[in-house]
Amino acid sequence: MSEQKGLYGKYKIEKTDGTAVDPHAIYFTLRLDTDKHARAAIRAYIASCKEEEPELAKDLEKVLEEMKWDI
């Protein structure tokens, strides 16, 4: 396991269809299964996007439910 702490480049981001990723884009990757703070962040994201992106919010709620964590 890495000893590095704080914000640093830990993951490589690629599109699943092979198209180019914007080299100037900023991504923040969260691991839901081991990080309680990531789950809190997803709960906030669900609340934020629910009105504009109801299907995405529903899908994220389902992920949390399937992981046995309440939303």
Phi, psi and omega in degrees: 000145181289141177271351183293138180240167179083196182270120180205164180288101184253333184235153174259125182263127177224149173277141183292336180271001177086355178289159185294145173266140178300118183292348180259358181288153178244125181242150176226110185264135181241140176255107187286330187284339183236353188242106181297332179288326176295320178294322176296321179295320179294322176299318178294321179296318177302312180298322182288322187263354188307319183285316183277328184230066185299325179292319177296315179300317179297316180297318180293321176300319180297318178302312180296320178298317181293335179276359178072023173252134180289151180256000000 
